[in-house]
């Protein structure tokens, strides 16, 4: 990626950001993919990282630059101080420092590795932001499902209250039955208000990640679901250890330290100064002078104790960091994988057994209550069991989607396609 491509990308991102700001007062309906795209385009940290990468490319050009030549003038044998007219000897020419072959290219390689490190930092930042957007998006979907369940529970509570009042008027139940139904209806109403507030906060969190105003109108499209995904733990771990940005960055860092160590050894190889001058001698004419000077590595121990020693210590540190990083990544992948399996088992259990049984039990208890065979307590417990089952099923779907997002964050790519 060069300066021109970086500048064009930043222009496009800035233009997109202007469009988003202009639409913040309008209600937008966004899919998960659109939310991720908007976050990666408008997030200030991503834009800042792109500018840092651009700065690192500039340092690469600086590292490969040549030293500037010098223009030399020497006035000798002046009869008086600053008496240039009476000078008897004059030198006029230029000089240039020439590095030992390979040193300039080596500096450029070190700077290039630093740019590569920035690229991996950007990739890691995008992975983190993508996961945060998924968390907020699925959190909003969960809040919406919680509101639906709360409204359903409120409706069932109101229906129960009406039936209790009718039975009380008919003299079939005591007043306490009506009071109990009123309490349940009040609790259900509070649950609806609480769920509505959670939706408002969830939208604010998502807006924040999209670099929009906190309470700008926002709607999303999507559902909590269990997509068909082939799970292979060994393949995921192998891929993560090969392609995670932190692993790649570590590789570039180690390459940089090896090049730095080589640079320290190359400091023993001499640069030299080449000078060419026209030499005028009063009464004798003019001549050409050529000067070549080489440094003497008299203090030869300095690079060994300084730059070379530092690079060797950094290499050892990076090797230990790599061991820790690989262990941490492996654990992260395994943890996400196990969370997905747990959520998947819960989803299967709810879909095949619990949901259907909870609905059948509630319908049976409702009929029995209407027939006067059971009291309100049994019906309330049956209703709570049904609501808890539906909410637990929704949470299991949420946990699966979040676990899948965490797995993609852990392995560094999407299970349905690689992350750019």
C-alpha positions as CSV (number, residue, x, y, z in Angstrom):
1,X,0.0,0.0,0.0
2,X,1.5,3.4,-1.0
3,X,0.8,7.0,-0.1
4,X,-1.6,7.5,-3.0
5,X,-3.7,4.5,-2.1
6,X,-3.7,5.5,1.6
7,X,-4.8,9.0,0.8
8,X,-7.6,7.8,-1.5
9,X,-8.8,5.3,1.2
10,X,-8.9,8.0,3.9
11,X,-10.8,10.3,1.5
12,X,-13.4,7.6,0.8
13,X,-13.7,6.9,4.5
14,X,-14.1,10.6,5.4
15,X,-16.8,11.0,2.7
16,X,-18.7,8.0,4.0
17,X,-18.4,9.4,7.6
18,X,-19.9,12.7,6.4
19,X,-22.8,10.8,4.9
20,X,-23.5,8.9,8.1
21,X,-23.4,12.2,10.1
22,X,-25.9,13.7,7.7
23,X,-28.3,10.8,8.3
24,X,-28.1,10.6,12.0
25,X,-31.4,12.3,12.5
26,X,-33.1,9.8,10.3
27,X,-34.1,6.3,11.4
28,X,-31.8,3.8,9.8
29,X,-32.4,0.0,9.5
30,X,-29.1,-1.8,9.4
31,X,-28.0,-5.4,9.1
32,X,-25.1,-6.8,11.0
33,X,-22.8,-6.5,8.0
34,X,-23.8,-2.9,7.5
35,X,-23.1,-2.1,11.2
36,X,-19.7,-3.7,11.0
37,X,-18.9,-1.8,7.8
38,X,-20.0,1.5,9.3
39,X,-18.0,0.9,12.5
40,X,-14.8,0.1,10.6
41,X,-15.2,3.1,8.3
42,X,-16.0,5.7,11.0
43,X,-14.3,4.5,14.2
44,X,-11.8,7.2,15.2
45,X,-9.2,4.6,16.4
46,X,-9.2,2.9,13.0
47,X,-8.7,6.3,11.2
48,X,-6.0,7.2,13.7
49,X,-4.2,3.9,13.0
50,X,-4.4,4.5,9.3
51,X,-2.6,7.8,9.7
52,X,0.0,6.1,11.9
53,X,0.6,3.6,9.2
54,X,0.9,6.4,6.7
55,X,3.6,8.0,9.0
56,X,5.4,4.7,9.1
57,X,5.6,4.6,5.3
58,X,7.1,8.1,5.4
59,X,9.8,6.9,7.9
60,X,10.5,4.1,5.4
61,X,11.3,6.7,2.8
62,X,13.5,8.6,5.3
63,X,15.4,5.5,6.2
64,X,16.4,4.8,2.6
65,X,17.4,8.4,1.9
66,X,21.0,9.4,1.0
67,X,23.0,11.9,3.1
68,X,23.2,15.4,1.7
69,X,26.5,16.4,0.0
70,X,28.6,19.3,1.3
71,X,29.9,22.3,-0.5
72,X,33.4,23.1,0.7
73,X,35.4,26.4,0.6
74,X,38.8,26.9,2.2
75,X,40.8,30.1,2.2
76,X,44.4,29.7,3.3
77,X,47.4,31.9,3.9
78,X,45.5,35.2,4.5
79,X,47.9,38.0,5.6
80,X,45.2,39.4,7.9
81,X,42.0,38.0,9.5
82,X,39.3,37.8,6.9
83,X,41.5,39.3,4.2
84,X,40.3,37.3,1.3
85,X,41.9,39.5,-1.3
86,X,45.4,38.7,0.0
87,X,44.8,35.0,0.3
88,X,47.5,32.9,-1.3
89,X,45.8,29.5,-1.5
90,X,42.1,28.5,-2.1
91,X,40.1,25.3,-2.1
92,X,36.6,25.1,-3.6
93,X,34.7,21.8,-4.1
94,X,32.2,19.4,-2.6
95,X,32.2,16.2,-0.5
96,X,29.9,13.3,-0.1
97,X,29.6,10.6,2.6
98,X,29.2,7.2,0.9
99,X,27.8,4.3,3.1
100,X,29.1,0.8,2.9
101,X,27.0,-1.1,0.4
102,X,23.9,-2.7,2.0
103,X,23.5,-0.3,5.0
104,X,20.9,1.9,3.4
105,X,18.9,-1.1,2.2
106,X,19.1,-2.6,5.7
107,X,17.7,0.6,7.3
108,X,14.8,0.5,4.8
109,X,14.1,-3.2,5.6
110,X,13.9,-2.3,9.4
111,X,11.5,0.5,8.6
112,X,9.4,-1.8,6.4
113,X,9.1,-4.2,9.3
114,X,7.8,-1.4,11.5
115,X,5.2,-0.6,8.9
116,X,4.2,-4.2,8.8
117,X,3.8,-4.1,12.5
118,X,1.4,-1.2,12.2
119,X,-0.7,-3.1,9.6
120,X,-1.1,-6.0,12.0
121,X,-2.1,-3.6,14.8
122,X,-4.8,-2.3,12.5
123,X,-6.0,-5.8,11.7
124,X,-6.2,-6.6,15.4
125,X,-8.1,-3.4,16.1
126,X,-10.6,-4.2,13.3
127,X,-11.1,-7.6,14.8
128,X,-11.8,-6.2,18.2
129,X,-14.2,-3.6,16.9
130,X,-16.0,-6.2,14.8
131,X,-16.6,-8.4,17.9
132,X,-17.8,-5.3,19.9
133,X,-20.3,-4.5,17.2
134,X,-21.5,-8.1,17.2
135,X,-21.9,-8.0,20.9
136,X,-23.9,-4.8,20.7
137,X,-26.0,-6.0,17.8
138,X,-26.9,-9.3,19.3
139,X,-27.4,-7.6,22.6
140,X,-30.0,-5.4,21.0
141,X,-31.7,-8.4,19.4
142,X,-31.8,-10.0,22.8
143,X,-33.3,-6.9,24.3
144,X,-36.0,-6.9,21.6
145,X,-36.8,-10.6,22.3
146,X,-36.9,-9.8,26.0
147,X,-39.4,-7.1,25.3
148,X,-41.6,-9.4,23.2
149,X,-41.5,-12.0,26.0
150,X,-42.3,-9.4,28.6
151,X,-45.3,-8.1,26.5
152,X,-46.5,-11.7,26.1
153,X,-46.2,-12.2,29.8
154,X,-48.1,-9.0,30.5
155,X,-50.9,-10.1,28.2
156,X,-51.1,-13.5,29.9
157,X,-51.1,-11.7,33.3
158,X,-53.9,-9.4,32.2
159,X,-55.9,-12.4,30.9
160,X,-55.3,-14.1,34.2
161,X,-56.5,-11.0,36.1
162,X,-59.6,-10.8,34.0
163,X,-60.4,-14.5,34.7
164,X,-59.7,-14.1,38.4
165,X,-62.1,-11.1,38.6
166,X,-64.8,-13.0,36.8
167,X,-64.4,-16.0,39.1
168,X,-64.5,-13.7,42.1
169,X,-67.7,-12.0,40.9
170,X,-69.2,-15.5,40.5
171,X,-68.1,-16.4,44.0
172,X,-65.8,-19.2,42.9
173,X,-62.6,-17.8,44.4
174,X,-61.6,-15.6,47.3
175,X,-60.5,-11.9,47.1
176,X,-56.9,-13.0,47.6
177,X,-57.0,-14.7,44.2
178,X,-57.7,-11.3,42.6
179,X,-55.1,-9.6,44.6
180,X,-52.5,-12.2,43.6
181,X,-53.5,-11.7,39.9
182,X,-53.1,-7.9,40.3
183,X,-49.6,-8.3,41.7
184,X,-48.6,-10.5,38.8
185,X,-50.0,-8.0,36.3
186,X,-48.1,-5.2,38.0
187,X,-44.8,-7.2,37.9
188,X,-45.4,-8.0,34.2
189,X,-46.0,-4.3,33.5
190,X,-42.7,-3.3,35.2
191,X,-40.9,-6.0,33.2
192,X,-42.1,-4.4,30.0
193,X,-40.9,-1.0,31.1
194,X,-37.5,-2.5,32.1
195,X,-37.2,-4.3,28.7
196,X,-38.0,-1.1,26.9
197,X,-35.3,0.8,28.8
198,X,-32.8,-2.0,27.9
199,X,-33.6,-1.6,24.2
200,X,-32.8,2.1,24.5
201,X,-29.5,1.5,26.2
202,X,-28.6,-1.2,23.7
203,X,-29.2,1.1,20.8
204,X,-27.0,3.7,22.5
205,X,-24.2,1.2,22.8
206,X,-24.5,0.3,19.1
207,X,-24.7,3.9,18.0
208,X,-21.5,4.6,20.0
209,X,-19.6,1.9,18.1
210,X,-20.9,3.3,14.8
211,X,-19.6,6.7,15.7
212,X,-23.2,8.1,15.7
213,X,-25.0,10.2,18.3
214,X,-25.9,8.2,21.3
215,X,-29.6,8.4,21.0
216,X,-29.9,8.8,17.2
217,X,-32.8,6.8,15.7
218,X,-31.7,3.3,14.9
219,X,-33.4,0.1,13.8
220,X,-31.7,-3.2,13.0
221,X,-32.7,-6.2,11.0
222,X,-31.7,-9.7,12.0
223,X,-32.6,-12.6,14.3
224,X,-30.9,-14.6,16.9
225,X,-30.3,-18.0,15.3
226,X,-28.1,-21.0,15.2
227,X,-26.3,-21.1,11.8
228,X,-25.1,-24.4,10.5
229,X,-21.4,-24.2,11.1
230,X,-18.8,-27.0,10.9
231,X,-16.8,-26.9,14.1
232,X,-13.2,-28.3,14.0
233,X,-11.2,-27.3,17.1
234,X,-7.8,-28.6,15.9
235,X,-8.3,-26.7,12.6
236,X,-9.3,-23.5,14.4
237,X,-6.3,-23.6,16.7
238,X,-3.9,-24.3,13.8
239,X,-5.3,-21.4,11.8
240,X,-5.3,-19.0,14.8
241,X,-1.6,-19.8,15.5
242,X,-0.8,-19.1,11.9
243,X,-2.9,-16.1,11.0
244,X,-3.8,-14.1,14.2
245,X,-2.5,-10.5,13.8
246,X,-0.6,-10.8,17.0
247,X,1.3,-13.8,15.7
248,X,2.1,-12.1,12.4
249,X,3.2,-8.9,14.3
250,X,5.5,-11.0,16.5
251,X,7.1,-12.4,13.4
252,X,7.7,-9.0,11.9
253,X,9.1,-7.8,15.3
254,X,11.5,-10.7,15.4
255,X,12.6,-10.0,11.8
256,X,13.1,-6.4,12.8
257,X,15.3,-7.2,15.7
258,X,17.4,-9.7,13.6
259,X,17.9,-6.9,11.0
260,X,18.8,-4.5,13.8
261,X,21.4,-6.9,15.1
262,X,22.8,-7.3,11.6
263,X,22.9,-3.5,11.4
264,X,25.0,-3.4,14.6
265,X,27.5,-5.8,13.0
266,X,27.6,-3.7,9.8
267,X,28.5,-0.7,11.8
268,X,32.0,-2.2,11.9
269,X,32.1,-1.8,8.1
270,X,33.4,1.6,7.2
271,X,31.6,4.4,5.4
272,X,33.9,6.8,3.7
273,X,33.9,10.5,2.7
274,X,34.8,11.4,-0.8
275,X,35.8,15.0,-1.6
276,X,36.7,16.8,-4.8
277,X,38.0,20.4,-4.8
278,X,39.7,22.9,-7.1
279,X,42.9,24.1,-5.6
280,X,44.3,27.6,-6.4
281,X,47.9,28.5,-5.4
282,X,48.9,32.1,-5.8
283,X,51.5,32.5,-8.6
284,X,51.5,28.8,-9.4
285,X,48.1,28.1,-11.0
286,X,45.3,25.7,-10.2
287,X,45.1,22.0,-9.4
288,X,42.6,19.3,-8.5
289,X,42.4,17.8,-5.0
290,X,40.8,14.4,-4.2
291,X,40.2,13.5,-0.6
292,X,39.1,10.1,0.8
293,X,38.7,9.5,4.5
294,X,37.7,6.3,6.4
295,X,36.8,5.9,10.0
296,X,38.9,3.7,12.2
297,X,36.8,1.2,14.4
298,X,39.0,2.0,17.4
299,X,36.1,1.7,19.9
300,X,35.1,-1.7,18.4
301,X,33.3,-2.9,21.6
302,X,30.6,-0.2,21.5
303,X,28.3,-1.8,19.0
304,X,28.7,-5.2,20.7
305,X,27.7,-3.8,24.1
306,X,25.0,-1.4,22.7
307,X,23.0,-2.0,19.6
308,X,23.8,-5.7,19.1
309,X,23.3,-6.5,22.8
310,X,19.9,-4.7,22.8
311,X,18.8,-6.6,19.7
312,X,19.8,-10.0,21.2
313,X,17.9,-9.2,24.4
314,X,14.8,-8.1,22.5
315,X,14.9,-11.3,20.5
316,X,14.9,-13.4,23.6
317,X,12.1,-11.3,25.0
318,X,10.0,-11.8,21.9
319,X,10.6,-15.6,21.9
320,X,9.2,-15.8,25.4
321,X,6.3,-13.5,24.5
322,X,5.6,-15.8,21.5
323,X,5.3,-18.8,23.9
324,X,2.9,-17.0,26.1
325,X,0.9,-15.7,23.2
326,X,0.5,-19.1,21.6
327,X,-0.7,-20.6,24.9
328,X,-3.2,-17.7,25.4
329,X,-4.6,-17.9,21.8
330,X,-5.0,-21.7,22.1
331,X,-6.9,-21.2,25.4
332,X,-9.0,-18.5,23.9
333,X,-10.0,-20.6,20.9
334,X,-10.8,-23.6,23.1
335,X,-12.9,-21.5,25.5
336,X,-15.0,-20.0,22.7
337,X,-15.4,-23.5,21.1
338,X,-16.7,-25.0,24.4
339,X,-19.1,-22.1,24.9
340,X,-20.6,-22.7,21.5
341,X,-21.0,-26.4,22.2
342,X,-22.7,-25.6,25.5
343,X,-25.1,-23.2,23.8
344,X,-25.8,-25.6,21.0
345,X,-26.7,-28.3,23.4
346,X,-29.0,-26.0,25.3
347,X,-30.7,-24.9,22.1
348,X,-31.3,-28.5,21.0
349,X,-32.8,-29.4,24.4
350,X,-35.2,-26.4,24.4
351,X,-36.2,-27.0,20.8
352,X,-36.8,-30.7,21.1
353,X,-38.3,-31.0,24.6
354,X,-38.6,-28.1,27.0
355,X,-40.4,-25.4,24.9
356,X,-43.2,-27.8,23.8
357,X,-43.6,-29.3,27.2
358,X,-43.8,-25.9,28.9
359,X,-46.5,-24.8,26.5
360,X,-48.5,-28.0,26.9
361,X,-48.3,-27.7,30.7
362,X,-49.4,-24.1,30.7
363,X,-52.4,-24.8,28.4
364,X,-53.3,-27.7,30.6
365,X,-53.1,-25.7,33.8
366,X,-55.0,-22.8,32.3
367,X,-57.9,-25.2,31.4
368,X,-57.8,-26.7,34.8
369,X,-57.9,-23.2,36.4
370,X,-60.9,-22.2,34.3
371,X,-62.6,-25.4,35.4
372,X,-61.9,-24.7,39.0
373,X,-59.7,-27.8,39.4
374,X,-56.5,-25.8,40.5
375,X,-55.8,-22.5,42.2
376,X,-54.0,-19.4,40.9
377,X,-50.7,-20.4,42.4
378,X,-50.3,-23.4,40.2
379,X,-51.3,-21.4,37.1
380,X,-48.9,-18.6,38.0
381,X,-46.1,-21.1,38.4
382,X,-47.0,-22.7,35.0
383,X,-46.9,-19.3,33.3
384,X,-43.6,-18.4,34.9
385,X,-42.2,-21.7,33.8
386,X,-43.3,-21.0,30.2
387,X,-41.9,-17.5,30.2
388,X,-38.6,-18.7,31.7
389,X,-38.3,-21.4,29.1
390,X,-38.9,-19.0,26.2
391,X,-36.4,-16.5,27.7
392,X,-33.8,-19.2,28.4
393,X,-34.1,-20.4,24.8
394,X,-33.6,-16.8,23.6
395,X,-30.6,-16.4,25.8
396,X,-29.2,-19.7,24.5
397,X,-29.4,-18.4,20.9
398,X,-27.8,-15.2,22.1
399,X,-25.0,-17.1,23.8
400,X,-24.5,-19.2,20.6
401,X,-24.2,-16.1,18.4
402,X,-21.9,-14.4,20.9
403,X,-19.8,-17.5,21.2
404,X,-19.5,-17.7,17.4
405,X,-18.4,-14.1,17.3
406,X,-15.8,-14.8,20.1
407,X,-14.6,-17.8,18.1
408,X,-14.1,-15.7,15.0
409,X,-12.3,-13.1,17.1
410,X,-10.1,-15.9,18.6
411,X,-9.1,-17.5,15.2
412,X,-8.8,-14.2,13.3
413,X,-11.3,-15.0,10.5
414,X,-15.0,-15.6,9.9
415,X,-16.1,-19.2,9.8
416,X,-18.1,-18.3,6.7
417,X,-15.3,-16.3,5.1
418,X,-12.1,-14.7,6.1
419,X,-12.0,-11.3,7.8
420,X,-10.3,-8.7,5.6
